[in-house]
Amino acid sequence: MFNKDMLDKLQDLKHQAEESKSRLESIEVAEDAGGGLVRVVINGNRKIKSVEINAELNTLEKDDLEDLLVVALGRALDKVNEINEKEVMNSAQSLFPGM
């Protein structure tokens, strides 16, 4: 069913995926909302590394804080998804030239 060439390609693919995951782990994206009231940091593997609230909690309404968190997380995830997609495409192109 599988020939040696196919098995080698699968092994290369596995190695490339591990390298990509490692590179993405070291990339961090920081985004804020509300003029810096909320700041989030997410790595390239979409893991939240930190959330900062740079305001006194008693000065923010619960709904406003939730909205700011959604905005900051959304912005960071958009950037991380773009980085992640480029990493996957670069990996695929190195394994399958001409893609």
N, C-alpha and C positions, 0 to 999 in steps of 0.2 A: 504494500500500500504506500508506504513512504520510502523514498530512496535516500541515499546518503546526502545528496544535495539539499533535499527538502529538510532533513533533520538538521543539517548545518545551518540552514536559513532560520529554522525555528530557534535554534540555540542562539544565533546572532540576535534574533528578535528579542529573546528573553534578556540577554545581556544589555541590549540597547534600552529596553524598558527600565531595567534596574538603574542604569546610568541616568536616564531622564528623570526618574523619580528622585534620585539623589541630587541632581542639579536643581530640580524644582523645590526640594526641601530647603535649599539654601537661599532661594529668592524670597524676598519679603516685599509686600506692597502695603503701603500705609495710605489711608484715605480719612478725610474728616468731613464733618457736616456742622452746620450752624456756626460757621466762622471759627472752627476749632473747638467748639464745645464738646464734641464727641470725636474721638479718633480711634480707628481700628487698624490692626495689622494682621494680615493674612499671608501665609506662605504660598508658594507655587503649587503645593499639593492641596490647596483649599482648606488648610487647617488654621483656625483662628489662633493667633499668637497672643494678642492683647486687645483689650478694650479700655480706653481711657475716657473718663468723663471729667472735663475740665471746667466744671461749674459746681457751685453748691447745689446739692440735690433739692434743697428747699426752695431754690429759685426757679426750678423747672417744673412744669406740669408733667404728670406721668405720660400723658398722650404725646406731648412735645418731645420728651426724651425718647420714647419708643419710635417716633417718626425720625428723629435724628439718627438713631441706631440703624434703622432700616435703610436710610439714605447712605450712610457711611459704609455699611456692609455691602449694599448693592453696588456702590462705586468700586469698592475693593474687589468684589467678586467679578465684576465685569473685566477689570484689568487682569486679574489672575486667570480668568478663562481665556483671554486673548493670549497671554503668555503661555499657558498650557497648550493651547491649540498650535501655536508656532513650534513649541518643543516637539509635539507629536509629529507635526509635518516634517520637521528637520530630521527626526529619527527615521521616518518612513522613507524620505528621499535618500538617506544614506544607505538604507538597505535595498531600496528598489529605485535605482537611478532612472530618471526619465519621468517620474511621477509629477 
